[in-house]
Amino acid sequence: MATVKFTFEDKNINPVTIENVLDGNTILEVAEDNDIHINHNCGEVCACSTCHVYINSGEDALQEISDREEDFIDRAINPRIESRLSCQCVILEEDATIEVEVPDQSQIIGHEH
């Protein structure tokens, strides 16, 4: 089973490591299931950029980025080469270790989930 390590731009939030993650889950689903806040206004259908995260390692264990996802990442706050939409990051490898940095959510106008 995969391991997902969450760190946060907001240094007031402690890092969280989630182990025993089943492949087939998205990074957003892992966050939601473990009370980690990531905005997601469009309902996980790749129609906004509010669930934007940085994948600092383990990208190869995730479903490949689509053209549609790339288009929405361009609209995110402070996109980088490591940027992904957490709703589109499907974990494909059961023994993966994925390091995710969650941008400061206070900059995002969105629903609290």
Contacts in CASP RR format, 6 or more apart in sequence:
PFRMAT RR
TARGET T0000
AUTHOR 0000-0000-0000
METHOD contacts of the structure
MODEL  1
MATVKFTFEDKNINPVTIENVLDGNTILEVAEDNDIHINHNCGEVCACST
CHVYINSGEDALQEISDREEDFIDRAINPRIESRLSCQCVILEEDATIEV
EVPDQSQIIGHEH
1 19 0 8 1.000
1 20 0 8 1.000
1 21 0 8 1.000
1 22 0 8 1.000
1 23 0 8 1.000
1 94 0 8 1.000
1 95 0 8 1.000
2 21 0 8 1.000
2 22 0 8 1.000
2 23 0 8 1.000
2 61 0 8 1.000
2 91 0 8 1.000
2 93 0 8 1.000
2 94 0 8 1.000
2 95 0 8 1.000
2 96 0 8 1.000
2 97 0 8 1.000
2 98 0 8 1.000
3 17 0 8 1.000
3 18 0 8 1.000
3 19 0 8 1.000
3 20 0 8 1.000
3 21 0 8 1.000
3 96 0 8 1.000
3 97 0 8 1.000
3 98 0 8 1.000
4 17 0 8 1.000
4 18 0 8 1.000
4 21 0 8 1.000
4 27 0 8 1.000
4 30 0 8 1.000
4 91 0 8 1.000
4 97 0 8 1.000
4 98 0 8 1.000
4 99 0 8 1.000
4 100 0 8 1.000
5 15 0 8 1.000
5 16 0 8 1.000
5 17 0 8 1.000
5 18 0 8 1.000
5 97 0 8 1.000
5 98 0 8 1.000
5 99 0 8 1.000
5 100 0 8 1.000
6 15 0 8 1.000
6 16 0 8 1.000
6 17 0 8 1.000
6 18 0 8 1.000
6 31 0 8 1.000
6 36 0 8 1.000
6 100 0 8 1.000
6 101 0 8 1.000
6 102 0 8 1.000
7 15 0 8 1.000
7 56 0 8 1.000
7 99 0 8 1.000
7 100 0 8 1.000
7 101 0 8 1.000
7 102 0 8 1.000
8 14 0 8 1.000
8 15 0 8 1.000
8 101 0 8 1.000
8 102 0 8 1.000
8 104 0 8 1.000
9 101 0 8 1.000
9 102 0 8 1.000
9 103 0 8 1.000
9 104 0 8 1.000
10 102 0 8 1.000
10 104 0 8 1.000
10 105 0 8 1.000
10 106 0 8 1.000
13 102 0 8 1.000
16 34 0 8 1.000
16 36 0 8 1.000
18 30 0 8 1.000
18 34 0 8 1.000
21 30 0 8 1.000
21 91 0 8 1.000
22 91 0 8 1.000
22 94 0 8 1.000
23 91 0 8 1.000
23 92 0 8 1.000
23 93 0 8 1.000
23 94 0 8 1.000
23 96 0 8 1.000
24 90 0 8 1.000
24 91 0 8 1.000
24 92 0 8 1.000
25 33 0 8 1.000
25 90 0 8 1.000
25 91 0 8 1.000
26 44 0 8 1.000
26 86 0 8 1.000
26 87 0 8 1.000
26 88 0 8 1.000
26 89 0 8 1.000
26 90 0 8 1.000
26 91 0 8 1.000
27 53 0 8 1.000
27 55 0 8 1.000
27 62 0 8 1.000
27 84 0 8 1.000
27 86 0 8 1.000
27 87 0 8 1.000
27 89 0 8 1.000
27 91 0 8 1.000
27 98 0 8 1.000
27 100 0 8 1.000
28 38 0 8 1.000
28 40 0 8 1.000
28 44 0 8 1.000
28 51 0 8 1.000
28 86 0 8 1.000
28 87 0 8 1.000
28 89 0 8 1.000
30 36 0 8 1.000
30 91 0 8 1.000
31 37 0 8 1.000
31 38 0 8 1.000
31 86 0 8 1.000
31 102 0 8 1.000
32 38 0 8 1.000
32 113 0 8 1.000
36 102 0 8 1.000
37 102 0 8 1.000
37 105 0 8 1.000
37 112 0 8 1.000
37 113 0 8 1.000
38 51 0 8 1.000
38 53 0 8 1.000
38 86 0 8 1.000
38 102 0 8 1.000
38 105 0 8 1.000
38 113 0 8 1.000
39 50 0 8 1.000
39 51 0 8 1.000
39 105 0 8 1.000
39 108 0 8 1.000
39 110 0 8 1.000
39 111 0 8 1.000
39 112 0 8 1.000
39 113 0 8 1.000
40 48 0 8 1.000
40 50 0 8 1.000
40 51 0 8 1.000
40 86 0 8 1.000
40 87 0 8 1.000
40 111 0 8 1.000
40 113 0 8 1.000
41 48 0 8 1.000
41 50 0 8 1.000
41 110 0 8 1.000
41 111 0 8 1.000
42 48 0 8 1.000
42 50 0 8 1.000
42 87 0 8 1.000
43 87 0 8 1.000
44 51 0 8 1.000
44 87 0 8 1.000
45 87 0 8 1.000
46 66 0 8 1.000
46 68 0 8 1.000
46 69 0 8 1.000
46 72 0 8 1.000
46 85 0 8 1.000
46 87 0 8 1.000
46 88 0 8 1.000
47 72 0 8 1.000
48 72 0 8 1.000
48 75 0 8 1.000
49 72 0 8 1.000
49 73 0 8 1.000
49 75 0 8 1.000
49 76 0 8 1.000
49 77 0 8 1.000
49 85 0 8 1.000
50 108 0 8 1.000
50 110 0 8 1.000
51 85 0 8 1.000
51 86 0 8 1.000
51 87 0 8 1.000
52 73 0 8 1.000
52 76 0 8 1.000
52 77 0 8 1.000
52 79 0 8 1.000
52 83 0 8 1.000
52 84 0 8 1.000
52 85 0 8 1.000
52 86 0 8 1.000
52 103 0 8 1.000
53 83 0 8 1.000
53 84 0 8 1.000
53 85 0 8 1.000
53 86 0 8 1.000
53 89 0 8 1.000
53 100 0 8 1.000
53 101 0 8 1.000
53 102 0 8 1.000
53 103 0 8 1.000
54 80 0 8 1.000
54 82 0 8 1.000
54 83 0 8 1.000
54 84 0 8 1.000
54 100 0 8 1.000
54 101 0 8 1.000
54 103 0 8 1.000
55 62 0 8 1.000
55 82 0 8 1.000
55 83 0 8 1.000
55 84 0 8 1.000
55 89 0 8 1.000
55 98 0 8 1.000
55 99 0 8 1.000
55 100 0 8 1.000
56 82 0 8 1.000
56 99 0 8 1.000
56 100 0 8 1.000
56 101 0 8 1.000
57 97 0 8 1.000
57 98 0 8 1.000
57 99 0 8 1.000
58 96 0 8 1.000
58 97 0 8 1.000
58 98 0 8 1.000
58 99 0 8 1.000
59 82 0 8 1.000
59 84 0 8 1.000
59 98 0 8 1.000
60 93 0 8 1.000
61 91 0 8 1.000
61 92 0 8 1.000
61 93 0 8 1.000
61 96 0 8 1.000
61 97 0 8 1.000
61 98 0 8 1.000
62 84 0 8 1.000
62 89 0 8 1.000
62 90 0 8 1.000
62 91 0 8 1.000
62 92 0 8 1.000
62 98 0 8 1.000
63 88 0 8 1.000
63 89 0 8 1.000
63 90 0 8 1.000
63 92 0 8 1.000
65 84 0 8 1.000
65 88 0 8 1.000
66 88 0 8 1.000
69 84 0 8 1.000
69 85 0 8 1.000
69 88 0 8 1.000
72 85 0 8 1.000
73 79 0 8 1.000
73 83 0 8 1.000
73 84 0 8 1.000
73 85 0 8 1.000
76 83 0 8 1.000
76 103 0 8 1.000
77 103 0 8 1.000
77 107 0 8 1.000
77 108 0 8 1.000
78 103 0 8 1.000
82 101 0 8 1.000
86 100 0 8 1.000
91 98 0 8 1.000
END
